[in-house]
């Protein structure tokens, strides 16, 4: 781009192609004025919106679809990241929506953070909103709508450091596991408790708890589980064939299937008791379909119409149960509990990594290494017993 000077009048002018047509802009007293006008016109062409009037919401409407298709890393945003980003922007637009980008100052950012904290949102959540705002204004600077990103002048919300007790992995101890299993079984067995949930939901939740505590599945993997994934092996115990879960898919937030978190298939053995529970659950679904509008799509945990039951809905239902019976945690706590139980019983870190579906053994050690440390004395006792037995 060249900026030219009219020697006769002393004014500056330039030419620019817009939608296949050449625009001639002239009459600028200084070179700086000409460059500023060119910058403004280029911004309007790129965004389709007048630069001086663009509001926060207008910019988000133009920028977000492009960001979803090709994030700052050059790759499309995952469905989960897209849902999260839209949720953060909903909070941001409630505050900044009608404000012009050029008018947003650091004080507005501080006021937004204070407002979110006053609403009772966790500092970690407010920090996500703060980072989303930083991303939006960073891209607004790149596209020439504002000169600087005022978020960088503000302090990011910082949650207080966790205590040692808080850092410890959240799991259910033996008493809590017993209580949880007893409560979901009680819901199924006692018809008088129908006010807690529908019979279908109570049966679903009962089987869900039993499976999660036994297999350590992620919730998205459990919701994507199909009956054809329960596979009989050629191995027998006590005259019965053993079954395994073939875990190779999970459910996205929009109900579509995807690969597991680490894109690794795995086989998780089932106990005889759990296998019988699963087949009893399958029989329950078959009976239910005879009397209700239920389409059998082969899902182990379907909705009451047979369609995909989203992970977040099951998580909310399980959280309601925990609140009622006075237990902490959530669905992922059952996964942590199952893996901790495996390590406590077998002390085999490689086995735990395989069953949990971790990408590498370092991930298992970082998360569950303390369980092995707690078992050191037990292992030493076992060693001494062996030495005693082999003493000449």
C-alpha positions as CSV (number, residue, x, y, z in Angstrom):
1,X,0.0,0.0,0.0
2,X,1.4,3.4,-1.1
3,X,0.3,6.7,0.3
4,X,0.6,9.5,-2.3
5,X,0.8,13.3,-1.9
6,X,-0.9,15.8,-4.1
7,X,1.8,18.3,-4.6
8,X,-0.6,21.0,-5.8
9,X,-2.8,20.9,-2.7
10,X,-0.5,19.3,-0.2
11,X,-3.0,16.6,0.7
12,X,-2.5,12.8,1.0
13,X,-4.5,10.1,-0.8
14,X,-4.4,6.3,-1.4
15,X,-6.2,3.7,-3.5
16,X,-7.6,0.4,-2.1
17,X,-9.5,-2.5,-3.7
18,X,-12.8,-3.3,-1.9
19,X,-15.0,-6.2,-3.2
20,X,-13.4,-6.0,-6.6
21,X,-13.7,-2.2,-6.9
22,X,-11.0,0.4,-6.5
23,X,-11.7,3.0,-3.9
24,X,-9.9,6.3,-4.0
25,X,-9.6,8.0,-0.6
26,X,-8.3,11.5,-0.6
27,X,-8.2,14.8,1.2
28,X,-6.0,14.0,4.2
29,X,-3.9,16.8,5.7
30,X,-1.2,14.5,7.1
31,X,0.3,11.1,6.3
32,X,-0.8,9.9,9.8
33,X,-4.5,10.7,9.0
34,X,-4.3,8.8,5.7
35,X,-2.8,5.7,7.4
36,X,-5.4,5.9,10.2
37,X,-8.3,6.0,7.6
38,X,-6.8,3.1,5.7
39,X,-6.5,1.1,8.9
40,X,-10.2,1.8,9.7
41,X,-11.4,1.0,6.2
42,X,-9.4,-2.3,6.2
43,X,-10.9,-3.3,9.5
44,X,-14.4,-2.6,8.2
45,X,-13.7,-4.7,5.2
46,X,-12.4,-7.6,7.2
47,X,-15.2,-7.6,9.8
48,X,-18.1,-6.3,7.8
49,X,-18.9,-3.9,10.7
50,X,-18.1,-0.3,11.2
51,X,-15.0,-0.2,13.4
52,X,-15.9,2.9,15.4
53,X,-19.3,1.5,16.4
54,X,-18.6,-2.2,17.0
55,X,-19.8,-3.6,20.3
56,X,-18.5,-6.5,22.3
57,X,-21.4,-8.7,21.2
58,X,-21.1,-7.7,17.5
59,X,-17.4,-8.6,17.5
60,X,-18.0,-12.0,19.3
61,X,-20.7,-12.8,16.7
62,X,-18.1,-12.3,13.9
63,X,-15.0,-13.8,15.6
64,X,-16.4,-16.8,17.5
65,X,-17.4,-18.9,14.4
66,X,-14.0,-18.4,12.9
67,X,-12.3,-19.3,16.2
68,X,-14.3,-22.5,16.5
69,X,-13.3,-23.5,13.0
70,X,-9.7,-22.7,13.5
71,X,-8.5,-21.8,17.0
72,X,-5.3,-19.9,17.9
73,X,-3.5,-23.3,17.5
74,X,-4.7,-23.7,13.9
75,X,-7.0,-26.6,14.7
76,X,-10.8,-26.7,15.2
77,X,-12.1,-26.4,18.8
78,X,-13.4,-29.7,20.3
79,X,-17.1,-29.9,21.0
80,X,-16.4,-29.7,24.8
81,X,-14.2,-26.6,24.4
82,X,-16.8,-25.0,22.2
83,X,-19.5,-25.5,24.7
84,X,-17.3,-24.2,27.5
85,X,-16.3,-21.1,25.5
86,X,-20.0,-20.3,24.7
87,X,-20.8,-20.6,28.4
88,X,-18.0,-18.2,29.4
89,X,-19.0,-15.7,26.7
90,X,-22.6,-15.8,27.9
91,X,-21.4,-14.3,31.2
92,X,-19.2,-11.8,29.5
93,X,-21.9,-10.6,27.1
94,X,-24.2,-10.0,30.1
95,X,-21.7,-7.4,31.3
96,X,-19.9,-6.1,28.2
97,X,-22.5,-6.9,25.5
98,X,-23.6,-3.4,24.4
99,X,-20.3,-1.7,25.3
100,X,-18.2,-0.5,22.3
101,X,-14.9,-2.3,22.2
102,X,-13.0,1.0,22.1
103,X,-14.7,2.2,25.3
104,X,-13.8,-0.8,27.4
105,X,-11.2,0.1,30.0
106,X,-9.3,-1.8,32.7
107,X,-11.7,-0.6,35.4
108,X,-14.6,-2.3,33.5
109,X,-12.7,-5.6,33.7
110,X,-12.1,-5.2,37.4
111,X,-15.8,-4.4,37.9
112,X,-16.8,-7.5,36.0
113,X,-14.5,-9.7,38.1
114,X,-15.9,-8.2,41.3
115,X,-19.5,-8.7,40.1
116,X,-18.9,-12.4,39.3
117,X,-17.3,-12.9,42.8
118,X,-20.3,-11.1,44.4
119,X,-22.6,-13.5,42.6
120,X,-20.9,-16.3,44.5
121,X,-19.0,-17.9,41.6
122,X,-15.9,-19.8,42.5
123,X,-12.6,-18.0,41.8
124,X,-11.6,-20.8,39.5
125,X,-14.7,-20.1,37.4
126,X,-14.2,-16.4,37.4
127,X,-10.6,-17.0,36.2
128,X,-12.0,-19.0,33.2
129,X,-14.2,-15.9,32.4
130,X,-11.2,-13.6,32.7
131,X,-9.1,-15.7,30.3
132,X,-11.9,-15.9,27.8
133,X,-12.2,-12.1,27.9
134,X,-8.4,-11.8,27.4
135,X,-8.7,-14.1,24.3
136,X,-11.5,-12.0,22.8
137,X,-9.8,-8.7,23.3
138,X,-6.5,-10.1,22.1
139,X,-8.1,-11.0,18.8
140,X,-9.8,-7.6,18.7
141,X,-6.4,-6.1,18.8
142,X,-5.2,-8.4,16.0
143,X,-8.1,-7.3,13.8
144,X,-7.5,-3.6,14.5
145,X,-10.7,-2.9,16.5
146,X,-8.8,-1.7,19.5
147,X,-5.2,-0.5,20.0
148,X,-4.4,-2.5,23.2
149,X,-5.8,-5.4,25.2
150,X,-6.8,-3.8,28.5
151,X,-7.2,-7.2,30.2
152,X,-3.4,-7.4,30.4
153,X,-3.4,-4.4,32.7
154,X,-5.6,-6.3,35.3
155,X,-4.7,-9.0,37.8
156,X,-6.1,-12.4,37.0
157,X,-8.3,-13.9,39.8
158,X,-6.2,-16.4,41.8
159,X,-7.9,-19.1,43.8
160,X,-6.2,-19.7,47.2
161,X,-3.6,-22.4,47.2
162,X,-4.9,-25.9,48.1
163,X,-4.0,-27.4,51.5
164,X,-2.4,-30.8,51.6
165,X,-5.8,-32.3,52.5
166,X,-7.4,-30.7,49.5
167,X,-4.6,-32.0,47.2
168,X,-5.2,-35.5,48.3
169,X,-7.1,-37.5,45.7
170,X,-10.9,-37.5,46.4
171,X,-12.1,-41.1,46.8
172,X,-14.8,-42.9,48.7
173,X,-13.6,-45.0,51.7
174,X,-15.0,-48.4,52.5
175,X,-17.8,-47.0,54.6
176,X,-18.8,-44.5,52.0
177,X,-18.8,-47.1,49.2
178,X,-21.0,-49.3,51.3
179,X,-23.4,-46.5,52.0
180,X,-23.6,-45.4,48.4
181,X,-24.2,-49.0,47.1
182,X,-26.8,-49.6,49.9
183,X,-28.7,-46.3,49.1
184,X,-29.0,-47.0,45.3
185,X,-30.1,-50.6,46.0
186,X,-32.7,-49.3,48.5
187,X,-34.1,-46.9,45.9
188,X,-34.6,-49.9,43.5
189,X,-36.1,-52.3,46.1
190,X,-38.5,-50.0,47.9
191,X,-41.5,-48.9,45.8
192,X,-42.5,-46.4,48.5
193,X,-39.5,-44.2,47.5
194,X,-40.9,-43.4,44.1
195,X,-40.9,-39.7,45.0
196,X,-37.1,-39.7,44.6
197,X,-37.1,-40.6,40.9
198,X,-38.9,-42.7,38.4
199,X,-38.4,-46.5,38.6
200,X,-36.5,-46.3,35.3
201,X,-34.2,-43.6,36.6
202,X,-33.6,-45.5,39.9
203,X,-32.7,-48.7,38.1
204,X,-30.4,-46.8,35.8
205,X,-28.6,-45.1,38.7
206,X,-28.3,-48.3,40.6
207,X,-26.5,-50.0,37.7
208,X,-24.5,-46.9,37.0
209,X,-23.0,-46.9,40.5
210,X,-22.3,-50.6,40.5
211,X,-20.5,-50.4,37.1
212,X,-18.5,-47.3,37.9
213,X,-17.2,-48.5,41.3
214,X,-16.2,-51.8,39.7
215,X,-14.7,-50.7,36.4
216,X,-13.4,-47.1,36.8
217,X,-15.0,-45.9,33.5
218,X,-15.1,-42.3,32.7
219,X,-18.7,-41.0,32.7
220,X,-18.6,-40.3,28.9
221,X,-17.4,-43.9,28.3
222,X,-20.2,-45.3,30.5
223,X,-22.9,-43.3,28.6
224,X,-21.5,-44.6,25.3
225,X,-21.4,-48.2,26.4
226,X,-23.5,-50.6,24.3
227,X,-24.5,-54.2,25.0
228,X,-22.3,-55.5,22.2
229,X,-19.3,-54.1,24.2
230,X,-19.9,-56.7,26.9
231,X,-17.8,-59.5,25.4
232,X,-17.5,-63.2,26.5
233,X,-13.9,-64.5,26.7
234,X,-12.7,-68.1,26.2
235,X,-11.5,-68.2,29.8
236,X,-13.5,-70.0,32.4
237,X,-13.7,-69.7,36.2
238,X,-15.7,-72.2,38.3
239,X,-17.2,-73.5,35.0
240,X,-18.4,-70.0,33.9
241,X,-17.1,-67.9,31.1
242,X,-15.5,-64.6,32.1
243,X,-16.8,-61.4,30.5
244,X,-14.9,-58.1,29.7
245,X,-16.0,-54.6,28.8
246,X,-14.6,-53.5,25.5
247,X,-14.1,-49.7,26.1
248,X,-13.5,-47.9,22.8
249,X,-16.0,-45.0,22.5
250,X,-17.5,-42.2,24.5
251,X,-20.3,-39.7,24.2
252,X,-19.7,-36.1,23.2
253,X,-21.6,-33.2,24.8
254,X,-23.9,-33.1,21.8
255,X,-24.7,-36.8,22.0
256,X,-22.4,-38.0,19.1
257,X,-19.9,-40.7,19.5
258,X,-16.1,-40.2,19.6
259,X,-13.1,-42.2,20.6
260,X,-12.0,-42.5,24.2
261,X,-10.0,-39.6,25.9
262,X,-6.7,-41.2,25.0
263,X,-7.9,-42.8,21.8
264,X,-7.0,-46.2,23.2
265,X,-9.2,-49.3,23.3
266,X,-9.0,-51.4,26.5
267,X,-10.6,-54.5,28.0
268,X,-11.8,-54.3,31.6
269,X,-12.6,-57.6,33.3
270,X,-16.1,-58.1,34.9
271,X,-16.7,-60.1,38.1
272,X,-19.4,-62.8,37.9
273,X,-21.6,-60.7,40.2
274,X,-21.3,-57.6,38.1
275,X,-22.0,-59.6,34.9
276,X,-25.2,-61.0,36.4
277,X,-26.3,-57.5,37.4
278,X,-25.7,-56.2,33.9
279,X,-27.8,-59.0,32.3
280,X,-30.5,-58.4,34.9
281,X,-30.4,-54.7,33.9
282,X,-30.7,-55.7,30.2
283,X,-33.8,-57.8,31.1
284,X,-35.3,-54.8,32.9
285,X,-34.9,-52.7,29.8
286,X,-36.5,-55.4,27.6
287,X,-39.5,-55.6,30.0
288,X,-39.7,-51.8,30.1
289,X,-39.9,-51.6,26.3
290,X,-43.0,-53.8,26.3
291,X,-45.1,-51.2,28.1
292,X,-43.6,-47.9,27.2
293,X,-42.5,-46.0,24.1
294,X,-38.9,-47.2,24.2
295,X,-36.7,-47.7,21.2
296,X,-33.9,-50.2,21.9
297,X,-30.7,-48.6,20.5
298,X,-28.4,-51.1,22.2
299,X,-27.3,-48.7,25.0
300,X,-26.6,-49.9,28.5
301,X,-27.6,-46.5,29.9
302,X,-30.3,-45.0,27.7
303,X,-32.9,-42.4,28.4
304,X,-36.4,-43.6,29.1
305,X,-37.2,-43.4,25.4
306,X,-34.1,-45.4,24.4
307,X,-32.1,-42.4,23.0
308,X,-28.6,-41.3,24.2
309,X,-28.5,-40.2,27.8
310,X,-26.0,-37.2,28.0
311,X,-23.2,-37.4,30.5
312,X,-24.1,-34.1,32.1
313,X,-27.6,-35.3,32.8
314,X,-26.4,-38.4,34.5
315,X,-23.8,-36.4,36.4
316,X,-26.6,-34.1,37.7
317,X,-28.8,-37.0,38.7
318,X,-25.9,-38.6,40.6
319,X,-25.1,-35.3,42.3
320,X,-28.7,-35.0,43.5
321,X,-28.4,-38.5,45.0
322,X,-25.1,-37.6,46.7
323,X,-26.6,-34.5,48.2
324,X,-29.5,-36.4,49.6
325,X,-27.4,-39.1,51.3
326,X,-24.7,-36.7,52.5
327,X,-21.7,-37.8,50.4
328,X,-19.1,-35.6,48.7
329,X,-17.7,-35.8,45.2
330,X,-19.3,-36.8,41.9
331,X,-19.2,-39.3,39.1
332,X,-15.4,-39.0,38.6
333,X,-14.9,-39.8,42.3
334,X,-16.1,-43.3,41.6
335,X,-13.5,-43.7,38.9
336,X,-10.8,-42.5,41.4
337,X,-12.2,-44.9,43.9
338,X,-12.1,-47.9,41.6
339,X,-8.5,-47.3,40.5
340,X,-7.4,-46.8,44.1
341,X,-9.1,-50.1,45.0
342,X,-7.1,-51.8,42.2
343,X,-3.8,-50.4,43.4
344,X,-4.6,-51.1,47.1
345,X,-5.4,-54.7,46.3
346,X,-2.9,-55.6,43.6
347,X,-0.1,-53.0,44.0
348,X,0.4,-53.4,40.3
349,X,0.9,-50.0,38.7
350,X,1.0,-51.4,35.1
351,X,-2.3,-53.2,35.6
352,X,-3.9,-50.0,37.0
353,X,-2.7,-48.0,34.0
354,X,-4.1,-50.5,31.5
355,X,-7.5,-50.8,33.2
356,X,-7.8,-47.1,33.7
357,X,-6.9,-46.3,30.1
358,X,-4.2,-43.8,31.0
359,X,-2.0,-42.7,28.1
360,X,1.2,-43.6,30.0
361,X,2.3,-45.0,33.3
362,X,3.6,-41.6,34.5
363,X,0.0,-40.3,34.5
364,X,-1.0,-43.2,36.8
365,X,2.0,-42.6,39.1
366,X,1.4,-38.8,39.4
367,X,-2.3,-39.3,40.3
368,X,-2.2,-42.5,42.4
369,X,1.4,-42.8,43.5
370,X,0.5,-42.1,47.1
371,X,-1.6,-45.3,47.2
372,X,1.6,-47.3,46.4
373,X,3.5,-45.5,49.1
374,X,0.8,-46.4,51.7
375,X,1.2,-50.0,50.7
376,X,5.0,-50.1,51.1
377,X,4.8,-51.7,54.6
378,X,2.3,-54.3,53.4
379,X,4.6,-55.2,50.6
380,X,7.5,-55.5,53.0
381,X,5.5,-57.7,55.3
382,X,4.7,-60.0,52.4
383,X,8.4,-60.1,51.5
384,X,9.3,-61.1,55.1
385,X,6.6,-63.8,55.1
386,X,8.0,-65.3,51.9
387,X,11.5,-65.2,53.3
388,X,10.3,-66.9,56.4
389,X,8.7,-69.7,54.4
390,X,11.8,-70.2,52.3
391,X,14.2,-70.3,55.3
392,X,16.4,-73.4,55.0
